[in-house]
């Protein structure tokens, strides 16, 4: 596995503190690598600054597009290798990681083509002898700070539009999952050296990037607490930020979901709650089910949850692997313990699935949790589904909007009027109806309220890394009648 950093087109050993990378399924150390020292961070930013002119100013959008398509092709060629690295360091099942590589490649392909048509626009001039343009220029150097749950996909959601817009990048993956990102280094060989730099390290490396005067923008996915600190530090020097932060997504099941539809909605709910052991930014973490179908829904949900296979993520038939770390598992079980102490009941799950080692947590179904518990208020980020009965759609929408978060929401209904109402009234960046967690490269992704600032994906994701410039051209060289003297 690659353990060297990519700086200015060269692979170099990190000269900062050593970082041990753990396999969460076995608790064994995969490897140890050197993190980026302060001088290496500065060197990476300097390399990006130098490369940005060649990449973003000298190449056309069409030439950059071809380079991005080449990255996408390289990802697909190395699907198995990258998927196995991600499974080893992150614990997500191998099947899901193969999918992640494919989604990552798709993001590069999407932005390769979008950037060809997103250079700017012509606007009406003030006078007939004039030409007025709005052109979009690259920011310059962007720091991409990426979490551990989808290390390649969430990197691509930043890096692909960053590059398509003509910027250079310095990328820092999570200290829990650096290996898959470092393994990408050969895919950037055809770019001007320094266009993409890959560093490893923990929070101190990220802080150096955020504070660096030559970093023009910061794209971050992670916790609200860290994102808030990044926003505060970036504001001191007025650097651009794009923040995708926490979520506490609601999952509403309306009263018109009856009969066989209850089983479908239960299976969709389990997928939304337990995908990647619940470690998804848009995991369903609060279920609001109409009282008329509540008992049937809970029964179907529990029955389906008990069929899910928890275990070795390298086995093709495994549904749910381990959580990423002991710390993350501990946060989830602490929320569960507090909810049970407050009166909640666990109907199934919560054990280790018979695994002697590894950070396993069997998927949990919880009922009776009081509304004020953290289980229904704060982000869980684990395989837990708290299910709450509601008496009306009004109550469900009020509860869905009743937290400081607004990343995503899911609604199951066959009624078009209900869909239209929820689409308008649910305060979330993405609202899915009858199809949980399906991403679309062409649609913006991000959150309301404390779930973040800005958007990734879509044209919005490209514009996040561009600076609009108004260009005013007068073709007549003449004295204007409104100039001095009055």
N, C-alpha and C positions, 0 to 999 in steps of 0.2 A: 504494500500500500504506500502511496506517496505521502511523505511526511515533510516535504520541503515547501517553502513559500515561493510564490511567483512574484518577483519584483523586477520591473523594467525588462520583462521578457526572459529573465534568467531564473532558474530554480536554485534557491539558496536555503541553507539550514537556518532556522530561526535562532537568534542569539539571546532571546528572552527566557524567562522561566520555563522549565519543562512542563509539558501537559500530558497526563496519562489519559488515554481514551478507553472507556469501559464498554464491554458488551453487556447490555442490560438483561439479556437472557441468561447469561452464565455468571455475571459479576466478575469476569476475568478481564484483565487489561489486554486490549488488542495490540496497542503499541504506545510508544511515548514519542512526543515530538517537541521541538523547540518552538516557542511562540515568538511573535515579532517584538524585538526590542524597540526602544524609542527611536533610535536612529534609523531602523528599518522602516518604521511607520513613516518617518519623514521622507525617506528615500522613495517609498512607494507613491506618496503624494506628489513628489517632485517628478517622478517618472510619468505619472498620469498627466500632470500639467504639460510636460513636454510633448507627450504623444497626442494630446487632444487636438492640437492644431493639424497634424497630419491626418488624423482620423476624421475629425469633424469639419475641417475647413477645406482640406485639399481633395477629399473624396466626395463624390456626389452621393445623393441618397440611393441611387440605383446601385452604385458600387458597394455601399455599406450593406444594402439589402442582400447582395450576393454573398458577402462575408457572413452575415447572420444565418443565411440558409446553410452555409457550410458548417456552422456550429451546430445547427439542428441535425444535420446529417450525421455528424460525428457523435452526437448524443445517442441517436438511434442505433448506430453501429456498436456502441459500447453499453447497450441497455443492461445486459446481464451482469457485466462487471460492476457497473455503478449501482445497480439494484442490490447486489450482494454486499457491497460496502455499506450502503445505507441500512440494510437490515442488521448488519453486524454492529454498527455504532448506535443505531437508533431504536431497534427492536420492532419496527413496523414489519408486518408480514411481507415476504418476498414478492408475492403477487401484487400487493399494493405499491411496492417500490418500483416494480416494472412499469406499472401504470404511471407513476410519478415521472419517470424518465420520459415517457411518451408525452405527457402533458408539458413537461419542460421544453422539449423540442418544439412542440406546437406553438408555445409562446414566442420563441425566436422566429419561427416562420411567420406568425401573425404580424409581429412588429416589423419584420423585414419588408413586408408589402405595404403595411399601413404608412410607414415613413415615406414611401414614394409619393404619396398623395397628400401629405400633411405639412407642406413647406410654408403655407400661409394663404393669404387671400387678397384679392383686389377689392378695395372699397370705393364708394363714390367720392370724387374729389370735390373740393370747395368751388373751384372754377373749371371751366371747360378746357383750359390750357394746361391743366395739371393731371398728374397721375398719383394715386394714393395706394399704398400697399401696406399690408401687415405681414411681416415675415417672422418666422419662428427660428430662433437661434438656440444652440445648446447652452446650458448653464456653464459648463466647463468640466469640473471634476466633481464626481458624486461618490459619496461613501455609502455602500450598501451593507447594512448590518442585519443579519438574517438569523432566524430562530432555528431550533433543532427539530421541530416536528415535521416540516417539509423542506429539508435543507436545499434541495435543488429547485423545486418548483417556486418557492418564495424568493429564491435568488433570481430566477428567470423573470418573475413578475417585476423585478426592479431592473436587473441588468439588461434585459432585452430592450425595453424602451429607452433606457439610458444610452445604450450604444446606437440604437436606431436614430435617436435625436442628435447624435454626433458628440456625445460626451465621452470622457474617459472615466474609469471606475477603479475604486479600491474597495474590495469586498472582504468582509469579515464574517465568517460563519460562527455559529455558537461553539463555545468550547466543548460542548457535549458531542457535537457531530461535525468535526472539521474535515474528516478524511474524504468524504464524497466531494466536497468543494475543491479541496486541493487536487483531487484526481482529474478535475476538469482542465488543468493547465495546458495539456497538449492541444486542446480544442481551440486555443487562442493563438496558436503559433503563426497563423496567417495574418494576424492584425499587426499594426505598427507596435513595436515593443513598448510596453508600458500602458497600452490602451486598457488592459484589464490586469489588475494586480490582486493577488490572493494572499491574505494574511491569516494567521491563526492567533488566538488569544482570548482572554476573558474581557471583563468590563473595562479594564484600564486601556486596552488597545482601542476599543470603541470610543472611549472618552477622548483619547488623543486625536482620533479622526474628527470627532464632533467639534473639537476646539481648534483644529488646524485652520489657519487663515486662508489657505489655498484650497480648502474643500468648500465648494460653492453650494452643495446641497447634500442632505442626509436623507436616505430612505431607510426606514426602520420598521421591523415587525417584532412585537414583543409585548411586554407587560405595560400596563398603564403607568406604573411607578417609574419604570425606566424611560418610557416615552415622554413622560412629563419632564424628567430631568434633561433629556435631549432637547426638548422644545425650549426649555428655559436657557440652556447653554447656547443653543443656536441663535436664540433671539438677541443675545448680547452682541453678536456681530452681524445680525440680520441675515443669516444663512437660510436658504430655503429648506423646509422640512416636509416630508411625507411620512405620516405615522399611521400604521395599522396596529391597533392596540387590542385591549381585551374585549371579550364578548360574554354574554349570558343569554344565549339565544332561546327564544320561546318557541314552542311547538304546540299549535292549537289544533284540536280535533273537534270539528263542529258536529252538531246534533244530527245533521243529515247523513253522516257516515254510519251506515247500518249494514247488517247482514255480512256478506263476504267482504265488504269494504273495510270493516273493522280489522280484519286480519291483515289486509294490505297496509292500512295505516299503522298498525302495530309493527309490522316488519320494516316499514319506512322509518318509523320512530327509532327502532333498535339500530338501524343503519346510521341514522343521524346522531345517535347518542354514543355509539360504541366504535365507530370508525377510528382506526389508529388508537385504540384504547381510550377513546374520548379526548384525545390530544389534538383537536382540530380547533382552529380559531372560531369556526362557525358550528361547533358541536351543539346539538340540542341539549340544553341543560335545565329546562323547565317545561313540563308538559301540562297543558291546560285542556282538559277533556270534558265535554258536555256531560252533565250529570246523568242524562238519560242513557248514555252508552258507556259510562265510566267503568262499571263492573266488568262488562264484556271486554272493553279495551284493555284493562289491567290484566285480566286473565289471559288474553291473547298475547300481550306483551311478555308476561312472565313465561308462558309456555314457549314462546319463540326464543327468549333469552337463554333458557335452559338448554337449547339445542346448539348454541354457539360453542365452537371448539377453541379453547384457550391453550396455548402452548408454544412450542418451538417455532419461531417465525420463519425458519428456513424450510419448514415442512409445507408442501403445497396445499394441504387441506386445512391448515390453521386459519381460523377466522380472526383471532385476536392474539397479539403477542404481548410482551411485557410492556410496562410503562418505562419511560426513558431513564429514570433514576430512582434511587431510594428516597431522595428528597421530594421528588414530585409525587411519588406514591404516598409518602407520609402526609403531604398537604391534603390529598384527597381523603385519606382515611380519617384525618383529624376533623374535616368537615362532616363526614358521615357520623363519627362518634358524637359530635356536638348535636347533630340533628336527632339522633336516637335518644340522647340524654334529654332533649326537649320534647320528646313524645313521638318521633317518627318511627316507622316500622320498616325493616328491610325484609322484603318478600323473597328475594333470592340474591345470591352473589355475595361478594365481599371477601372471599377466601383467596387462597393462592393457587387454586386449581391443581392442587397436589404437587406443585413444583417445589423441589427442595431448595433450588437456587433461582435467582432472577427476580425482577421487580414486578411480579405478576399480581393482578387484581382481577378476580372474576367479575364480569359485568353485573351491576347492581340495579335492582328496581326498588324504589323507596316510595312509600305512601305516608300520609299523615304528617309531613314535615310542616311545622309552623311557618307562616309567611315571613317572619322576621329572622329566620335562621340564615346563616351564610350560604347554606345549600341552595336557597332560593334567591339569594341576593348577590353573592360574589362569584366570580369565575371559579369553576371547579377544575376543569381540564383533566378529566379522568372519566372512566367508563361507568357513569352514574346517571340514572334516569329517575328524577323525582316526578311523580304523577299526582296532579291536583285536580279535583272535580270543580267545575264551574257551572253556574246556572244559566248563563247567557253569553252571547257573543260580546255584548257590552262589557261584561266582567272579564272575559278572556283578553280583550284588547287593552283594557285598563291595566290588567296585571302584566301583560306583555310589555307595555310602555312604562312600567313602574319601577325600573331600575335605571342606574346612570349609564347603562350600556345600550347600544343600538347597532350591532354589527349585522346580524341576520335574523330571520324569522321564518318558520315553516307553518303552513296552514293546509289542513286536509278538509276539503269540501267539494261537493259537486255543484254548488249553487253559484252562478255567475255574479249575482248581485253581492253575495258575500265576498267573493274574490275582489270585486271592484272596491268595496268598502275597506277591506283589509289592506289592499294595495295603497289606498290613500291615507289610512289612519294609523297603521302600524309604523312606528318610528324606527326604521332599520334600513341599512344600506342596501340589503338584498332581501326580497320577500319571495320565497319559493312556495308554489302551490302544487301539492300532490307529487313532488319530485325533489326530495331533500338534497341539498348540498351540491347541486350540479353547477359547476362553474362554466363560464362562457368567456373566451378571450376577448370577445367584442363588447362585453358589458362591463361597466365599471364596478370595482370591488372596493369597499371601504365602509366606514361606519359613521353613525350619528353619535352625538353626545361624546362621552368619554371613550368611545371605541375608536377615535382617531381623527386625523386631519388629512384631507386629500383623498385621492382615489388611485388604485392600481387597475390595470387592464383597461381595455377599450381605448378610444381616442384620448380620454381623460388621463390614462396612464402615460401616454406619450407626452401630452401637454405639461404634465407635472415636472418634466425635465427639460422644458424649453422656456426660453425667455421671449415673449412677444415684443416686436419692435415695429413702431409706426414709421414708414418712410414716405415723405412728402416731396414730390418732384414738380417743380414749376418749369415748363419748357420755354417760357418767355423771359428774357432777361430785360426787365424794365422796372422803373420806379413805380411803386404802388401809391395810389392816391391817398391812402390813410397813413402814410409815413409822415414823420416830421418835415417841415413845421406844420402845426395845426392851423 
